[in-house]
Amino acid sequence: MVTLRHFSLALVAVCLSACVPTTAPASRGVIPAAGELTAATGLGENPVARGLAAGTSQSSGPAPASYDIEAIRIAVPRSLTVSEANTFKPRADIVWRGEALGDRHAQVSAIFQEAMTAGTADAQHGQKVDLDIEVTRFHALTEKTRYTFGGMHEMRFVLTLRDSATRQVLDGPREIVADIKASGGSAAIAEEQAGLTQRVVTVARLAQVIGRELAAPAAVPQVVARQASSPAQLTD
């Protein structure tokens, strides 16, 4: 079994300048199953791990599409607003406190690059395609929310799949909602002590969602990966 700590060390974070896509072929990564996340942390009742498990436990569904991902391009537009305000829910497109203060656009880009690479690791057979991702929202928890009530990691992006040779659009553009429950208070502290940081959770969730979306029939418009429930909106 791959432990959470081994998983964190194995995934390579590629720090990209926001809105500057990379055309290099995606390296292949491995992401642990949701059950392994739970076992590795020892948090059998962990709501985040349960949320990830809920998205992977379905035994039926469409057959995976036959794709060979040649390149992954991540765009995090500089027009997305950033807030460092320590309020319950700042009004901004990007709220991220899972890493040291820095270029939040670049940090979000690296998170998506890592997650998309891991989530498409098995897409190595079939039509050669490029995956274009444009981030529209990455709103994680502030310190005030993280250590009180908890809430929701809100992650939204536009997916477009193109033929690598012709650049013809095969799927999308379509919005994907990859929200996931985020613990608060003592539960959040326990998760972090066990290694289940906000970055680990967001990377794992995004990797899970992109794998599911690529398995959905391209003919179905606006296939959206939504969290089953969301907490009440908090105000400043």
N, C-alpha and C positions, 0 to 999 in steps of 0.2 A: 504493500500500500504506500502511495506517495503521501508523505506528511505535508502539512500546511507550510512548515518552515522550508522543506525542500522545494515545494512548489514556488514559494516566494523567491528563493534564490535562483531557481531554474529559468524563470521568465525574464527575458531581457527587455528593459525599458529603453525604447529608442526615442530620445528627446528630439522633437521636431520643432521648427519654427512654425508658429500658427499660420494657417492658410498657405503653407508651402508644402505641396504634396511630395511624397517620395515615390519614385517609380521602381525602386529596387524590388526584386522578387521577395515575397514574404518568407521569412525564416519560419520553421515549424516549431511550435511549442506544445506543451502538454499541460492540460488544466485538470485538476482533480475533480472527481464527482462531488456532488453536494454532500453525500454521505461521508466522504473522506474529510470534507471540511469540518463536519460535525465531530467525527471521531478524533481528528487531529487536535481539536481544541478541547475536547472533553465536555463540550456544552451540548448535551443531547437535547435539551429543550430550547436551544438557541433559535430565536425567531428568524434571524437572518438565514441560518443554515436551512431551516424548514422552508423558508421562502424559495431558496435556490432549489431545494429538493422538489418542491411542488411543480417547478417548471421543467423538471427532467424525469418525473415519474410516469409520464403518460406512455402507455405501451402501444397505443395506436396512433395513426396519423399518416400524412402523406409520405411516400417514399422519398428519400433524400435526392435532391437534384444532382446530376453528374457534372460537377465543375472541377476545374483545376485552377486554383487562384494563383495568378501570375504576379499581381502587384496589388498592394493596398495603399490607397491614398487617403490621408486624413486631413481635413480642413477644419480649423477652428477660427472662424472669422474674427478679426480684430474689432468688428462692430459689436460683438457680444460684450455686454457690460459686466464688470467685475465689482464685487463688494467685499471689503474686509471688515465690515461693521459687525460687531459681536451682539447682534440682536437675534430674536427668535427666527425670523425669516426675512432677511434683507431683500429688497427689490432689485434683483440683478439676475443676469443670465448665468453667470458663473459664480458659485460660492464653493470654495474648496479650502479645507483646513487640514487635510490629511498629509500634507508635506510642509516643509519650512516655507516661509514667506519668499515669494519669487514670482517669476513670470507665470501667472496662472494659466494663460492660454497655452503655453508650451507644456506645462505639467498635464493639462487635460489632454493635449494632443498625444503625449507619451502614454497616458493611461489607455486611450483608445487604440493606439498602435499595438500596444502589448496585448490588449484584450482581443482585438480583431485577428491578430496573428495566432493566438492560442485557439480562438474559436473556430478558425478555418483550417486547423492543422490537418484534419482528415480530408479536406477538399483538394485532392491531388490527382483525381481521375475524371476524365471527361473533357468538355469544352473548356478551352483556356479563356479565362475571364479576368478582368480587373475589378476590384471592389473600391468604389468611391464612397467615402463617408464624410458628411458635413455635419458637424455638431451644432445643434441649435439651443441646447440647454444642458448644463451640468451643475445642478444645485444640490450640493451635499449639505451637511449640518454644520452650523456654527458651534463654537464651544458652548455657548449658552444653551443651545438646543440639545447638543450631544450629551451634556452632563445633567440634564433635567428630564425633559419629557421624551426625548427621541423624536423620530419623525419619519421622513421618507427621503431617500436619495432619488432625486428626479433627474433622469438621464434621457435626453431626446436627441435623435439624429436622423438625417435623411440618407437613405441607402440607395445607391445606384449601381447596378451591375452591368458591365460593358464587355463585349467581345474584345479580347486583347488585340486582335489583328485589325478589325474593321472599326472599332470603337462604337459599334452599334449598341444601343441600349437594349438589354435583355430583360431587365427587371428594374422597376422604379422610374423616376425617383419617388420614394414613398417614405413617410414619416414612421419611425419606430419609437415606441415609448418603452423604456427599459427600467422603469421605476422599481425600487425594492425597499422594503421596510428597513429602517435603521433604528437600532436600539438606543436607549438613553439611560442616564443615571448609572446605577451600580452594574446593570447588565452590560452597558457599553464599556465600563472600566474593566469588567471581567473578560470581555472579548479581547480587548486590547492587550491585557496581560497574557492572554493565551495566544496572541499572534494574529487574531482576526481583526486586523485594522480596517479602517475605512477604505484604504487603497486596495487591500486584498479583496474586500467584499465587492467593490465597484468593478474591478477588473474581472472577477469571476462572473459577476452578473452579466456584464457586457459580452463576455465570451460565450456564455450560455445562450444569450438572446440571438447573437449573430448566427450561431449554429442552427438554431431553430428557424430563423427567418430564411436562411439559404435552403432549408429543407422544404419550405412551403412552395406550392406551385406558383410560378411567376405570373400565371394568367389571373390569379386572384388579386384584384387591386386593393391597395391599402391594408395589407395584412399587418396588424399592429400587435406588438407584444406588450400587453398591459399587466400591471400588478392587479391582483384581484380586488384589493381594497386599499384605501389611502386614509391617513389620519386626518382629523379636522385641521383646517388651515389655521396656523398660528399667526398672531399679529405682533408687531414690535412692542 
